[in-house]
């Protein structure tokens, strides 16, 4: 079975500061990994995904994430936070192949607050 | 525009009633999903379907039912057997297969009154 753990349910940063949202995964097979963002009362929007090409993945809005197999991590970063980055962020894992392929298992989410 | 349409956005249910949430997609995706979202618990999979007339239970299927009679449509019924139905429900779709992006609708709020 696969699972995702997001460390820190709330993260607060100042505008212009580094954003670091942590995600660790557990999977019995090489995973596909995703980061989604959710604004209040809306659906989820894909930020980026790792599908076994480059381990450093660049996404939308200046975000990027690095897949580290040895640490089973896929942390999300952004060099400089903007007020518009305030939202909830979800890390998700999908295994490869099998009868349940394609479906995602989500972490519990991290709410990012950006202070002026 | 292509996308996933969920309706209604807000729905109120009385105790003992069944309610149905609609989900329609025009992305020509084979796979469709229903997730439930509760504060602090992330998203949990209720049901998913990879092809018309076939669907599988997710992690929390009890008290829910679905149908997949058309590729574009995947309605979710919340039955009276679901004891705690108040939540935000998200429909999603994707090209079938691992690693493909799952796209989400805007969600539906269900409240029991």
Contacts between the chains, C-beta under 8 A, distances in Angstrom:
chain1	res1	chain2	res2	distance
A	9	B	40	6.5
A	32	B	98	5.9
A	32	B	99	4.3
A	34	B	101	7.7
A	34	B	102	7.9
A	36	B	104	7.8
A	41	B	107	7.1
A	41	B	109	7.8
A	42	B	106	5.8
A	42	B	107	6.8
A	43	B	4	7.7
A	43	B	90	5.9
A	43	B	92	8.0
A	43	B	104	3.7
A	43	B	105	5.3
A	43	B	106	4.8
A	43	B	107	5.3
A	44	B	43	7.8
A	44	B	90	7.0
A	44	B	92	7.9
A	44	B	104	4.4
A	45	B	104	7.5
A	46	B	101	5.4
A	46	B	102	7.9
A	46	B	103	7.6
A	49	B	99	7.5
A	49	B	101	6.5
A	51	B	99	4.4
A	90	B	42	6.4
A	90	B	43	6.9
A	94	B	98	5.6
A	94	B	99	6.6
A	95	B	98	6.7
A	96	B	98	4.7
A	96	B	99	7.2
A	97	B	98	6.2
A	100	B	56	7.3
A	101	B	96	7.8
A	101	B	97	5.9
A	101	B	98	4.3
A	102	B	31	5.4
A	102	B	48	7.9
A	102	B	50	7.0
A	102	B	94	6.0
A	102	B	96	5.7
A	102	B	97	5.5
A	102	B	98	5.7
A	102	B	100	6.3
A	102	B	102	7.6
A	103	B	33	6.4
A	103	B	45	6.0
A	103	B	48	5.3
A	103	B	58	7.3
A	104	B	43	7.9
A	104	B	45	7.8
A	104	B	102	5.9
A	105	B	45	7.7
A	106	B	35	7.8
A	106	B	42	4.3
A	106	B	43	4.3
A	106	B	44	7.7
A	107	B	42	5.6
A	108	B	40	6.3
A	108	B	41	6.1
A	108	B	42	4.3
A	109	B	40	7.5
A	109	B	42	5.2
